[in-house]
Amino acid sequence: MSAYAYSDTAARPGPVTRTLNWLDERGPMSWIVVMVGSFIFAGPLGLLVLGFILITGRFGRGCRVARERHQARFGACGPRMHFHARRATGNAAFDAYKAETLARLEREQDDFESFLRRLREARDKAEFDQYMDERARAAEAPEEESAEPGPAPEGQKPGAY
């Protein structure tokens, strides 16, 4: 019997399984793109794709596959990287320097944030004052323009040219 006579389906999945695996490898965003595209081009097909995604739990699996692939590629430098700036290193001089530097940086950050808050308040006050001045000028302007016209000259009717 030849090796080509027997083909194991698990060894070579079909096109549908390959497509599903390909989409799973790219994460849930690929499934969202397929779903939106199917809604755009054929509404009922979009409902079928949405039902398939919900029934098979593709979002959960896709997230897990993408997360595993990201961790395999980048290791601990991923979104779940834990960095403890306050953790002691064992070197007393460096730990004291680090604590002092972090305290200084926190003070500078607080000072900068308060400066930005005061700057925003000043800008808002200036804009509000400008608005109130424009409103006051607009309130005075119609009174000057709407002065009552004097009596019509003799021999002319009001509104005649």
Contacts in CASP RR format, 6 or more apart in sequence:
PFRMAT RR
TARGET T0000
AUTHOR 0000-0000-0000
METHOD contacts of the structure
MODEL  1
MSAYAYSDTAARPGPVTRTLNWLDERGPMSWIVVMVGSFIFAGPLGLLVL
GFILITGRFGRGCRVARERHQARFGACGPRMHFHARRATGNAAFDAYKAE
TLARLEREQDDFESFLRRLREARDKAEFDQYMDERARAAEAPEEESAEPG
PAPEGQKPGAY
13 21 0 8 1.000
23 30 0 8 1.000
23 31 0 8 1.000
23 34 0 8 1.000
23 58 0 8 1.000
24 58 0 8 1.000
24 61 0 8 1.000
24 62 0 8 1.000
24 65 0 8 1.000
25 65 0 8 1.000
25 66 0 8 1.000
25 69 0 8 1.000
26 66 0 8 1.000
27 62 0 8 1.000
27 63 0 8 1.000
27 65 0 8 1.000
27 66 0 8 1.000
28 58 0 8 1.000
28 59 0 8 1.000
28 60 0 8 1.000
28 62 0 8 1.000
28 63 0 8 1.000
28 66 0 8 1.000
31 53 0 8 1.000
31 58 0 8 1.000
31 59 0 8 1.000
31 62 0 8 1.000
34 49 0 8 1.000
35 46 0 8 1.000
35 49 0 8 1.000
35 50 0 8 1.000
35 53 0 8 1.000
37 46 0 8 1.000
38 45 0 8 1.000
38 46 0 8 1.000
38 48 0 8 1.000
38 49 0 8 1.000
39 45 0 8 1.000
39 46 0 8 1.000
39 47 0 8 1.000
52 58 0 8 1.000
53 59 0 8 1.000
70 78 0 8 1.000
70 79 0 8 1.000
71 78 0 8 1.000
85 98 0 8 1.000
85 102 0 8 1.000
86 102 0 8 1.000
88 95 0 8 1.000
89 95 0 8 1.000
89 98 0 8 1.000
152 158 0 8 1.000
152 159 0 8 1.000
152 160 0 8 1.000
END
